Each structure stands twice: as structure tokens, then as C-alpha cells.
Amino acid sequence: MTRSETTSANLSLVFSCFGHSCSHLFAPIFYVVALSLENDLSLSHGDVIALIVVGNVLFGVAAPLAGWLGDKWSSTGMMGVFFLGTGGGMVMTGLSSTPFTIGLSLAVTGLFSSIYHPVGIAWLVRHAVNRGTALGINGVFGSIGPAVAALSAGALIHWQGWQAAFLVPGAVMLVTGGGFVALILRGLIIETKVDRAPLHPAPRKDMIRAFLVLSVTLLCTGLIYQATQPALPKMFSERLADLINNGVFGVSVMVAIVYVISGAMQIVAGRLADTYPLKTVYILAYALQAPFLVLAASLSGSAFVVVAVIMVSVNTGILPAENALVARYAPPQWRGFVFGLKYILALGIGGLGVLLEAKLYDFTGGFFWLFVVLGSVATVAAFAALLLPNERPQTAHQAAE
């Protein structure tokens, strides 16, 4: 690689990781803000959470179009649109005051946030040599996003009100987007369509088989992740009432701790994806989730905190192997579009997990049955993953190099 190409690759990796954090800001911020909105808007927990459903669905449903534009037009151009559009949507949310305008602004934010995963992850894969490790590091930043979102939201709500929880990070993203575009115009970030570590294409029959299996498992991952996110703040506020004396801020600290620890675990998960067969790592991650999700249904106090850390860590830790599997079986020229299809399942249809959480809570008055259902979903995914194409142990490693 030339010096300019190396500089561009390094900057791309930096912005890809930072962008991953940014893409996961708006939903966790809202789930902490929701604790205040229940009183401010005189709505039930379920009705408040429902305000973000359209934004969450767009976060996934719009991903294939974003990925296609990244493949056919420009991945760097789409990343610029991501930073500026998402930042603008968050500022809009912070300036909203009614359920309708809040829901509309969250929908705009979700639409622009949908750009990151199909474009940013494909961009990262293109520049990475050890894909599992790179995806693991990138996953850390994806988990840092919810942690920072929860902590900053709690602090800003405490000192400035819930609007500031959206306005401040929105402004940061707008400034970042302006800097990113400036680097493109100066030629420091350039467009490339060539992988640094090309993959040998998988047989067509394996591509089809993997696509069918992953269609099931990706939906399961999305349902679990999307249902757990809004549940955690509410569960901490209810089940740790004796341990948390600082209201919303105390809850936000607990949520942040869970996501920071789960993020660190993705480095380990990434190394596992580089060392062992991807299929094996993938199956074990689902098999581990199921019992801890069921345990979370009825625990409280410090025991619940420990289980929450484990269940979220395993759920997010599955992503390096999952993304490496998608990269392994997707044609390079269509990688962004295929990642988009992944996120239409995991974040679009899977985003209905938020609605599942809201309705089950309002109907049952608690979270027991939600986590029993999620444990069953993880079990289904583990059995489905058994049907993935087999590969030799060194194949998984080679796919990551």
C-alpha cells in the first residue's frame, strides 16, 4: 500500500470504530430518558417505549439500501451522510416536546443511523487483515456506545433535563461529520473497493445454506438484543431499588457498567473467532445465552447484576463470529448489501423486540415472561446454528486473515 492508502486505511478504521459507538447512541439514550418521559408525558412505560419502535425498525429496514449505495456509490460518502444525518436527527429529538414529534425525530435518527452497520462494518472488513480481532475491537466500540449513552443521559438529565441528553451527543456527531467530510475533500480518506486480505469464495451451495440458517439466527440475535436494551434500565430501577439511591443517574451507571464489561468481552470473542471454527463459536454463544436469560427472569439484587453482565456479554460477544460468517459467505462486491440484509433482520424485524418488551411488561406487570421467551429464542438459534456449513478449523482462521 502507498503512504496515502495507509493513511486512509488507518483513518477509516478510526472513524469506523467511532461511528459504531455513535450508531448505538440514540436508542440507549432514549431508554434512560423514558424513565423521565413516563412522568413528563403522563404515559405508561409501554406507551413511552412504543415511541421508538418506528426508529428501531428503520434502523434495520433501511440498511440494505444504505449498503447498496455504499457498494455502488461510495462507502466514504455514505459514512459522511451517516454522521451528519444521525447528529441532525438527535438534535431534532432534543428539540421535540410532544409524543408525535419525539417519535418522528427518533424515526429520522433511526433512518440515518441505519447507514452505519452495512457500510461501516463492510468498510472495516475491507481494511482488516485479522477480521475476527478487528471485528472484536470494533464491537468494543459498539458496546461503548450504549455505555456512554446511558451514563451521559443519566448525568445530563440530572443536571440539564432530558432534552440535553440528545442535544449534546447530536452536536458532537455534527462536528465529527464536518471533520470527516473535510478529510475526504483533502484526499486524506479515499475510496477503495479492494480487500487487504481477499477471501476465497465459498461454494454456491454453502452460500445458500448459510444464508438460510443465518436468516433465522440473525433474527434471534436481534430480538434478544432489542428486547433487553429497554428492559435493563427499568429492571435496575425496580430490582435494585435498595442499592440505587440516585434515581435515573444511578440506573444509568449500572447500565453503563454492563455495556462496558460486555464490550471488553468482544476482544476475547474476536480472538476466538480467529482461532476456532466460526460455526463452533457461534453455536456455543447461543447455548450460553439461554440459561442466563431464563435466570434473569426472576433474580434481583446483586445476583441479577452478575447475570445481566453475563447475558449481555454473551449476546454482544456473538457478533465477531456472526459478522465474520456474513463476510465469509457474502460476495465481496455485494458485501455492503448483504450486511444490510443482515441488519434488516437483526435490527429491523428484530427491532420489534422493543415492542415485545413494552407489551409484555404492560400486560404482565413485570419481566418474568419476557426473559423466559428470550431464553427460548436463544435455544432455537443454537439448534438452527447446527445447520451451518461445516468448515475445517484452519478455514475459520484463514477467513479472518
Summary of the structure (lengths in Angstrom):
residues: 401
radius of gyration: 20.0
end to end distance: 16.8
largest distance: 60.7
contacts: 1587
relative contact order: 0.17
helix: 83%
strand: 0%
